[in-house]
Amino acid sequence: MKVELKIEGKVIVIEAEGALSLAIREEHGAVVSAPVAVPAAPVAAAPAFAPASPVASVPAAAPAAPVAAVPPAAPAASADGLFSRLSGLRRALADAEQVPPYVVFQNKALHEMAQRLPQDMEALAQIPGVGQAKLEKYGAAFLAVINEGVAA
């Protein structure tokens, strides 16, 4: 998948196939920065949990009412990997604009994107921190990374 964005006279090319790469060049073609590769985040095993002290048993209360089954959530590791790729894209865009990364999107917005997996601009616009200006400026690039992560 390839997305090209024009931001303030610069063309930002984002390509995603396995890993994300980013190249920034002037509109007339001169390269501003070398291509940057953002690898997919490795999935680490969860650490084993052992309580520090024995847990006292509590006498059982009256039987509780049955609880409806909750569908399993997407694995946290995949959301963490997507967050890492979104964060890498945010860093590259921020570097290109010479602004701090939080100016592009705050961590909270990236976490929401990784959890909700918006598939279009309308769904992306529903995420807190994604206003109309940021949606128009960065929406296509972030959706490309999200859709590439979902397809993988």
C-alpha positions, 0 to 999 in steps of 0.5 A, spaced: 500 500 500 502 506 498 500 513 500 502 520 498 501 526 502 503 533 500 504 538 506 507 545 506 511 543 499 513 537 501 511 530 499 511 524 504 510 517 501 508 512 506 509 505 503 507 499 507 508 492 506 510 488 512 514 494 515 512 501 514 517 506 510 517 513 509 520 518 504 520 525 504 521 530 498 520 536 495 514 537 490 519 538 485 523 531 487 529 533 491 529 528 497 529 532 504 530 526 508 532 519 507 527 513 507 525 511 514 523 504 516 519 502 521 519 495 523 513 491 526 513 491 533 515 484 536 510 480 540 513 479 547 511 473 552 507 476 558 511 475 564 508 470 569 504 472 575 506 470 582 502 473 588 507 476 593 504 473 599 498 468 600 491 471 598 486 469 604 480 466 602 473 470 602 467 466 604 462 465 598 456 470 598 450 468 595 450 465 588 451 471 583 446 471 577 449 468 571 453 473 567 452 474 560 458 472 556 463 477 553 466 476 546 473 476 547 477 482 545 482 483 540 489 481 543 493 486 546 499 485 543 496 486 536 494 493 539 501 494 542 504 493 535 499 497 531 500 503 536 508 502 535 507 503 528 502 509 528 507 512 533 513 511 528 508 514 523 507 520 527 514 521 529 516 521 522 510 526 520 512 530 526 520 530 524 518 532 517 514 538 520 519 540 525 514 539 531 513 535 537 510 528 535 504 530 540 502 536 535 500 531 530 496 526 535 497 525 542 498 518 545 491 517 547 488 518 540 493 513 537 491 508 543 484 509 541 486 508 533 489 501 535 483 499 539 477 501 535 481 500 528 477 505 524 476 503 517 474 510 514 475 517 515 468 517 518 470 512 524 477 516 525 473 522 526 469 519 532 476 518 536 477 524 541 483 528 539 482 527 531 479 534 529 477 536 522 484 539 520 488 533 523 483 528 519 484 532 513 492 533 514 493 526 517 487 521 516 489 518 510 496 516 512 494 513 519 488 509 516 493 506 511 497 504 517 491 501 520 488 498 514 495 494 513 495 492 520 488 489 520 490 486 513 496 482 516 
